């Protein structure tokens, strides 16, 4: 009998907590959506997107430049090593 009472109380508590939890979740979700839709938040998000795009473009340019420099150095080293090999033999 005590177990049945305990399980019944636990079940009722779970159901009541779940309902309250769901309501609070929905309230938080609604507030977050309203905040995200606010014009100042959207403006800040757009600014961040633009800055990220510029940074990515700059990084891609730098990476391409560095790759070209690395290729040139490798080619110079290979040619120099071949010339040294020819001189030795």
PLY file of the C-alpha trace (Angstrom):
ply
format ascii 1.0
element vertex 89
property float x
property float y
property float z
element edge 88
property int vertex1
property int vertex2
end_header
0.00 0.00 0.00
2.82 2.39 0.85
4.49 1.66 -2.48
1.26 2.32 -4.35
0.84 5.65 -2.56
4.44 6.57 -3.28
4.19 5.64 -6.98
0.88 7.52 -7.30
2.41 10.61 -5.69
5.49 10.34 -7.90
3.33 10.01 -11.02
1.17 13.00 -10.08
4.29 15.04 -9.30
5.84 14.05 -12.61
2.75 15.03 -14.60
2.38 18.35 -12.78
6.10 19.10 -13.20
5.99 18.17 -16.86
3.13 20.55 -17.51
4.82 23.38 -15.64
8.10 22.58 -17.36
6.49 22.63 -20.79
4.76 25.94 -20.09
8.04 27.49 -18.94
9.81 26.08 -22.00
7.21 27.60 -24.30
7.54 30.93 -22.47
11.35 30.92 -22.86
11.04 29.90 -26.52
8.58 32.72 -27.24
10.83 35.29 -25.52
13.87 34.08 -27.46
11.99 34.31 -30.77
10.81 37.83 -29.97
14.35 38.85 -29.02
15.79 37.38 -32.24
13.18 39.24 -34.31
14.07 42.60 -32.70
15.53 45.04 -35.28
18.65 45.84 -33.24
19.47 42.14 -32.89
18.94 41.61 -36.61
21.15 44.60 -37.37
23.92 43.23 -35.15
23.59 39.78 -36.73
23.88 41.28 -40.22
26.97 43.21 -39.16
28.57 40.01 -37.85
27.71 38.18 -41.09
29.34 40.93 -43.17
32.48 40.97 -41.01
32.73 37.18 -41.18
32.41 37.31 -44.95
35.16 39.91 -45.23
37.42 37.94 -42.88
36.85 34.75 -44.87
37.63 36.52 -48.14
40.80 38.03 -46.71
41.88 34.68 -45.28
41.28 32.93 -48.59
43.39 35.54 -50.39
46.22 35.18 -47.86
46.08 31.38 -48.04
46.27 31.49 -51.84
49.21 33.86 -51.70
51.02 31.70 -49.17
50.39 28.58 -51.23
51.85 30.30 -54.30
54.94 31.35 -52.34
55.37 27.83 -50.96
55.08 26.36 -54.46
57.69 28.77 -55.76
60.12 27.91 -52.94
59.65 24.16 -53.47
60.26 24.53 -57.21
63.38 26.63 -56.60
64.70 24.03 -54.17
64.00 21.17 -56.57
65.77 22.95 -59.43
68.74 23.83 -57.22
69.00 20.21 -56.00
68.88 18.94 -59.61
71.59 21.37 -60.64
73.79 20.27 -57.73
73.16 16.63 -58.68
74.23 17.29 -62.26
77.41 19.04 -61.08
78.32 16.14 -58.79
77.99 13.47 -61.48
0 1
1 2
2 3
3 4
4 5
5 6
6 7
7 8
8 9
9 10
10 11
11 12
12 13
13 14
14 15
15 16
16 17
17 18
18 19
19 20
20 21
21 22
22 23
23 24
24 25
25 26
26 27
27 28
28 29
29 30
30 31
31 32
32 33
33 34
34 35
35 36
36 37
37 38
38 39
39 40
40 41
41 42
42 43
43 44
44 45
45 46
46 47
47 48
48 49
49 50
50 51
51 52
52 53
53 54
54 55
55 56
56 57
57 58
58 59
59 60
60 61
61 62
62 63
63 64
64 65
65 66
66 67
67 68
68 69
69 70
70 71
71 72
72 73
73 74
74 75
75 76
76 77
77 78
78 79
79 80
80 81
81 82
82 83
83 84
84 85
85 86
86 87
87 88
